[in-house]
């Protein structure tokens, strides 16, 4: 294996001139392809994903139905049948995981901040390009590193460039977190504020309904009392009317009886006197 590395290093020495028109990465790619012991490799795939650590499982997200607070309604209150009160069904929330679109954007950050020359960025691409080589991973790393040494590559340079790229990714992460916060302000906080306003209005209207219900109950009780009084007064008035009518008929009958008697008795006396 080390003989192969030496042979590759000898091949690299033919490309030591940094003023050659071929780029540094193309030199490494050419060396990998022209190695006798290694098969031809596919073109460099800059989209080959690096190992990604999956985020920890998120805590369950409360559905809208879990966040609605019930309001105590009056005992006699019945909601209108024409406007049913409905509660949103629980929503299945997506859980975060590896996302190819996000990965591509992150890799674009590395590409935009790529340092001139051969560093970790080109080293990583060379490793990806050598994926078809029938070598264990440690040997692939050593082989690519040996072939890149004529271009001023060292272990410290590779590790230092990794730290540089991580710092750039941290800056990108900070910007992304600001974007996420703005999304929360627009899409979540605004809705939570609207929820609070709605909850206050619901409570206010519930209090109004309770007050109106109390007033309705008082009016209903007053109507019941009035109905009893109406019945009592009507009965009393009808009784007086009936008493008057009965008594009136008695008096009229008495008068009519007396008239008949007078007519009969007095007329008979006049005739006898004559």
Secondary structure, DSSP 8 states (H G I E B T S, - for coil): -HHHHHHHHHHHHTT--TTSSS-HHHHHHHHHHH-TTS-------TT----------------HHHH-------TT----TTS----------------HHHHHHHHHHHHHT--SSSSHHHHHHHHHHTTTSSS-HHHHHHHHHHHHGGGT--HHHHHHHHHHHHHHHHHHHHHHHHHHHHHIIIIIIHHHHHHHHHHHHHHHHHHHHHHHHHHHHHHHHHHHHHHHHHHHHHHHHHHHHHHHHHHHHHHHHHHHHHHHHHHHHHHHHHHHH-
